Amino acid sequence: MQTFLAWPGLVIRYLRVPTHDAVVVGYFGLFDVLAIAIPARLRGVPVIWDAFLSVYDTVVEDRAMVARGKTVARMLHALEKLACRAANIVVLDTRAHAHYFEAEYRLPRGKTASVMVGCEGVFAASSSDCDGVSNRPVVLFYGQFIPLHGIGTIVEAACLRGAERFDWRIIGTGQEAAFIAALIAAARPENLQWTEWVEYEQLAKEIARADVCLGVFGTSAKAGRVIPNKVFQILASGKPLVTRDGPGMRELMPEDHPSVKLVPAGNPEALLNAVEEMLQSIGAHEVLPDDRIGDRFARDVIEQGWADVIEQAIRTHSAGVLL
């Protein structure tokens, strides 16, 4: 409510700011786009919305927190569609995600763009820190416990025959914590350790200690469209990655790559096989050689992507093209 009450004052202040070429609304800006659209139009500048993800898809389809068809679900869908129409360009993390917006909200060609997320500079290749880690290979997953991550698949893989040769480490908690706790309690895998929380700065060390890092394995359509932040962090750290296949990942990795193995969603056997194959191809606690994979999502690449989006928005707006 405080946000809504602040809008009138913010709009007045915006109308007084110096001349500018465009307005960029960052995530989470579903409501902010609606607030700024008309004032920006009065100033004659385009609005670029970094949507990043669909709130409707996340809440209703992916996390199933609200049933499809319910009043709240319909309201979210209507608001997101209205926000997309209010913005001149809607930016997503992948083209696959952008195509979802185009189809779901019937957006015209040129209304969406995509720029990869990348990661913070704290994640970089370094020598492994093996203090306190067993001599067995370590397989690491970290993240929120949401359906998109498919953590149940990871637990199932850790319980398969052959998985006992590795130490499986899971860091995180969230929506599916009770479900995951029940799986672990039922199977009692001695080779799996679950830690609910580590400080953010500690994640880089945890990645360095791991031999193979895991991405996501959820079966939802969204899980295939997006590239989770952890994927960029792991690759920037020079560590082998196993994650689910999908159109989003294929934008980053269109070809086979020695540091990445893509597996079918929700398939614990394929996950375990990929981990075994990866460990056979590299030495224990070895940082992968610099193959410049990080160049694909380097800071200058992302900055140029955003510069292109802003230039496109200004150009089409100046030409009087209505999207």
N, C-alpha and C positions, 0 to 999 in steps of 0.2 A: 504493500500500500504506500509506503514511503517513497518508493520509486515512482509510482504514478503521480503522487503529489508534487514530486520534484520536476516533472516534465515541463509545466508551464514556465517556470523560471529558467530552465535549461534552454527551452526554445527561444525565449526572449534574449538570452545571452548569445545564443547561436546567431540570431539575426543581426547581432552587433559585431560579430567577429570580422576581421579583415577579409578582403576578396580572396577566394580560394578556387581551386579547380575541381575538387571532388570531395565527397565525404565517405569515409570508410567506417563501417559499423562492425566491430569485432564480435567474436563469440563471447558470451551468450547474448545475442542482440535481437531476439525474436520480437520483443515489444519495442525496442529502441528504433528499429527500422520504421515501424508504424508511426512513431512520434516524430521522426526527423524527415520523413518523406515529403510532406507538404512544405515545410519551411525550406528544405533544400530546393524544391521545385521553384519556390518563390525567388530563391537566390540564383536560379538557373544553373545548378550544378548536379551532376549525377550522384547517386547513392550506390555504394558497393557494399554488399553484405557478406561478411565472412561467416556463413552459416555453420560450416565445419561438419555438422551432422543434422539429421532430421530429428527434432524433438518428438514428433508424432511417431516416427518409425521406432525410435528408441524406447519410448514409454509404452506404446501399444503393441507393436509387432515383435521387437527384440526382447525386451524385458518383461512383457506381458503384465505390466503393473495396472493397466486399465484395459478392460475388454473392448475389442473392436465393436463399433456400433453404439457404445454407450455415449451419453451426452458429453462427458469430458473428452472422450476420444474424438468425437465429431468437432468439438470446439477447437481442440488442438490442431486438427487437420485444416479447419477453416482459417485459423489464425496464421498457420504456417503458409498456406496458399496465399493469403492476403499479403503477408510480409514479402513473399517472393515476387508478387506483382508490384509491390510498392518500390522494391529495389530495382535499379537499372541492371545490375549484374549480381548473381548469387554465386559465391565461391565455395567449392567443396574440396576435399582432400584428394579425390581421384576422379577420373572421367567416369568410371563406373558409378560412382556416387552421384555425380552430376546428372548422368542419364536417368537415374532413379528419380531425381527431382523433376526432370523434364517430363517424364512419363506420369508420375504421381500427381503433379500439379498442372500438367498440360502447358508447359512453358514453351515459348517460341525458340527457334534456333538463335543462338547467340546470347541467350539470357543467362546461361551458366558458364562457369569457368572452373578450372581445377589447378591447385597449387599444392604440392606435397608439404606435409607438416614439418618433417625433419626433426632435429632434437637439439638439446642444449649442449654447449661446449664441454660440460663436465664429463660427457661420455666420449672417451677416446681410447684408442688401442694403447695398452700398457702391458708391462710385464705382469704375470700372474702373481697374486698374493695367496700363497697356499697355506698360510698359518692356520692351524685349527681345522684343516680339511683333510679327510681321509685320502689314502692313496688310490682309492677307487674313483673312476670317472664321476663327475658331478653333473647332473642334469638339472637346470634351473628354470623355474617359472616364477614370475612376480607380476602382480597386478590386482585389480579389483575382482571380486568374485561375482561377475555378471555372466549371464548366459552366453554372450558373444565369445567369451574366452574359452568355453568348453573345458573347464577344469576337470569335470567328471571324466572326460576322455583321458586326461593326463593321469589321474589316479588309477584308472583301469589299466592303462599301459604299464604303470609302475608295478602292477600286480600280476602281470603276465609272466610266464616262464621265460627266463633269460634276463628279465629286468632286474633281478636281484643282484646282478653283477655291477649295478650302478647305484649311486646315491642320488635319490630324487629329492630336490629341495623346492618347496612351494612357499612363497612369501605373499601374504595379502589376506584380505577378508572382504566381506560385503554381502550382497543380496543372497548368494547361494552358499553362504558359510555353513548353515545348518545341514544342507544337503551334502556338502563335501565332508563335513564332520561325520555324518552317518555312513558314508561310503568308506571312509578310513576306519571307522570303528568296526564295521562289518568285516573288512578284509584284513585289517591289522598288518599292513605291509611294514616290515622292520626296516626296509631300505628307504622309507619316505619320511621326511621331516617337514613339518608345517609350522611356519613362524608367521604370526599375524601381522607383525609390523617391524620395519626397520626404518631408520631415518633416511630421508631422501638422498642425502650425500653418501650414505652407505651402499646405495644400489650399485654404484660404479665398482666398488670393491667386490660386491657379491657377483657381479658379472665377470670380473677378472678372475675370480676363483673357480668359475664354472668351466666345464669342458664343452658343453652344448647348452644353448639357451633355447627356450620354447616361446613361440608366439601365441597364436590363438587357434582354436579347433572347433569353435561353435558351428552349428549347422544352419543358422539363419542366413537369409539372403544378405543381410547387412554385414555379417561376418566375412562374407566374400567380397563385398564392395569396398571395404575400408582397409587402410594400412595402419594398424595400431602404432602408437608412439613408441612402444617397446621394441618394435621391429627396427626402427631407425636407431634407437639407443644401442641395441645389440650389435647391429652391423657397424655402427660408428666405433664401437668398442673392439672391433676386429674379432668377434666371436662367431662360431658356427651357429646357424639358426635353423630350427625346424618349425614350420608353421603350416597352416592349411592353405591349400591352393584356392585360387579365386581370381576373378577379373581384376580386382584391385592390386593384388600382389603381382600379377602379370604385367601391370604397367611399370612397376619398379624393376621386376626381374622377367623380362620377356623371354630370356634364354636360360638354359641350365647354367648353374654357377656352383663352383666347388664349396662355397661357404653357406649355401642355402639349399635346403631340401623342402619341397612343397608336397604335402600329403593330402589325401581326401579328408573332408570334414568329418568329425565324429568317429574316427577309425583308430582305435588304440593300437591295433596290430601294425597298421601302417606307420603310426607314430614311433613305436618301438623299433621297427625295422629301419626307419630313417635315422634314428639315434645311433643304432648299431653300425650302420653304414658310414655315418659321419665320423664316428670314433675310430673306425678302421682306417679311414683316409687321412687322419691327422694324428699327431702325437699328443699324449696327455698333457693338459695345461699349456697348450701351444697357441700363441696368438697367430692368426692367419696372416700370411704375407700381404703386403700392401698391394691390392689389386685395383685400387681406385674406385671401388664400389661406392664409397662415400661421396664421390664427385657427383653422383646422381641426385643427391639431396643436400649438397653443400650450401652454406649460407648464401653465397653469391648466386647460386642457381635459384634458390627460393626467392631472393630479393628481385632477381630479374623476372621471375614468374609474376610476382606482384606488380612490378613496374609495367609489364605487358598488360595485365588486367586493368590497371588504372588508366593506361593510355587508351586501351580499347573503349573503356567506359566514357572517357572524355571525348574521344573521336566520334563515337556513335551518337552521343548526346548532342555534340555540336552540329552533327549532320542532321539532327532532327529525327533520328531513328527511334521509334517507340518500341520497347521490348516488353 
